[in-house]
Amino acid sequence: MTKLSVNINKIATLRNARGANNPNVVQVALDAERFGAEGITVHPRPDERHIRYQDVIDLAKVVTTEFNIEGYPDQRFMELVKKVKPAQATLVPDPPTAITSNTGWDTITHQSMLRDIVAELKEAGVRVSIFINPEAKYFEPAKLTGTDRVELYTEPYAVGFPTDPNKAVKAYIEVSEIARELGMGLNAGHDLDLHNLAFLKKSIPYLAEVSIGHALICDALYYGLENAIQMYRRKLEL
């Protein structure tokens, strides 16, 4: 079964727009779990424009499913992860000013740095996933970092899906086989939605986890959060 981890960054964005605590990020996380989410994902950024570092500390006390913290592994991120010890840390190469993740790691150029970071996090008891593009050349170097999993960057798949689903998913099937052969677990995330999720899961049935935020929260505006989570769960169970 592929787990659904709900990214609640957009909930924090809405809260921050008014400066108070409505919606309450912690309560939404608890409700998302109650509605069927099998994980909660957050991506704190240095400017705290959505999830705040204090949110991460507060969430770590109450989340009972898999807690996944995404981010660029600077000193503050590393200290935070080692302090709260989530189930998983997902390393992304975003600069601080990036609006959202838009590429995976060059695991060739940054292999030494990533190896040190992965070792430090695993020593703290945290499972590590590296955000990665669907290009075969990055997978053996990723394995050499010691990472437990890789997260497939799925925006290119989402962009190509409406025109030619089979062409859009082809590279992902190829690299997922490489990851399996190398013994790395597979996650996926970015621009997955109710239209393209089931086809990805059918094409790569051994995905361990998908992390979905923006599209799911947008759908929740129409369907409600509980219904939206259940709709996404059903797409993963086809």
SULZI-V524933 format. One record per helix or strand of 2 or more residues. SS is the DSSP state (a for helix, b for strand). FROM is the first residue (numbers start at 1). LEN is the number of residues. If there is no record, write none. Layout:
ss: [SS | SS]
from: [FROM | FROM]
len: [LEN | LEN]
This chain:
ss: [b | a | a | b | a | b | a | b | a | b | a | b | a | a | b | a | b | a | a]
from: [3 | 9 | 25 | 39 | 53 | 66 | 75 | 88 | 111 | 127 | 137 | 149 | 155 | 165 | 185 | 197 | 209 | 214 | 225]
len: [5 | 10 | 10 | 4 | 8 | 6 | 10 | 4 | 13 | 6 | 8 | 5 | 7 | 18 | 5 | 7 | 4 | 10 | 13]
